[in-house]
Amino acid sequence: MARVYVGERFWNVKMEGWSDCCCFIDEWLKVVEEVPLKNELYLVFTRINSKTFEIYVFDPAEVFFKKVDVDKGKSKVDAGRV
C-alpha cells in the first residue's frame, strides 16, 4: 500500500510499480471523488519516499501551484507564481 497526501488529508491506495513508473489502483477513485478538482487542472505528484506521495494541483491558467483544501472544497495558493 502507498499513502497519498493532498494537503493535510491522506488516503491509503494500492500501488503497482515497474522499473520506470507506477500507478495507483484500489482506493484511487476515492481520492478522485473526495478532492474537488476541475477538468482543466493538472496533478503534480511529489515522491516523499518509496510509498508516500504528495499531490499538488497545478492550474496552468493561473500559473500557480495550489494545495487543495479538501475539507472546505476550495483551493488556496501554496507556493506562489512559477
C-alpha positions in Angstrom: 0.0 0.0 0.0 1.0 3.6 -0.7 -0.1 6.7 1.1 -1.2 9.7 -0.9 -1.4 13.2 0.7 -3.4 16.1 -0.6 -2.9 19.0 1.9 -3.5 17.6 5.4 -5.6 14.6 4.2 -4.3 11.3 3.1 -5.5 8.0 1.6 -4.0 4.6 1.5 -4.1 3.3 -2.0 -2.7 0.2 -3.7 0.3 0.9 -5.9 1.6 -1.2 -8.8 5.1 -0.4 -9.9 7.5 -1.1 -12.7 11.2 -0.2 -13.1 10.4 3.3 -14.5 6.8 4.2 -13.4 4.0 3.3 -11.1 0.2 3.6 -10.9 -2.4 3.8 -8.2 -5.2 1.3 -8.2 -7.7 0.2 -5.4 -9.0 3.2 -3.5 -7.7 5.7 -6.0 -11.2 6.5 -7.1 -12.0 7.5 -3.5 -9.2 10.2 -3.8 -10.6 11.5 -7.1 -14.2 11.7 -5.7 -13.2 13.5 -2.4 -10.7 16.0 -3.9 -12.5 18.9 -5.5 -10.9 19.2 -8.9 -11.8 20.8 -12.2 -11.0 19.1 -15.5 -8.5 21.7 -16.6 -6.2 21.3 -13.6 -3.1 19.1 -13.5 -1.9 16.9 -10.7 1.7 17.1 -9.8 3.0 14.1 -7.7 6.0 14.5 -5.4 7.5 11.3 -4.2 8.4 11.6 -0.5 9.7 8.0 -0.2 9.1 4.7 -1.9 5.4 4.5 -0.7 4.5 8.1 0.1 3.4 10.8 -2.4 2.2 14.3 -2.0 -0.1 15.7 -4.7 -0.2 19.4 -5.7 -2.8 20.9 -8.0 -1.4 22.9 -10.9 -3.7 25.4 -12.7 -1.9 26.4 -16.0 -4.3 29.4 -16.4 -3.1 31.0 -13.2 0.5 29.7 -13.3 0.2 28.9 -9.6 0.8 25.7 -7.7 -2.2 25.2 -5.3 -2.8 22.9 -2.5 -6.4 21.8 -2.3 -8.2 22.2 1.0 -10.3 19.1 0.8 -12.3 19.8 3.9 -13.6 23.1 2.6 -13.7 22.3 -1.1 -11.6 25.4 -2.0 -8.1 25.8 -3.3 -5.5 28.1 -1.6 -2.2 29.3 -3.0 0.6 27.3 -1.6 3.8 28.3 -3.4 3.3 31.5 -5.4 3.9 32.1 -9.1 6.3 29.9 -11.0 
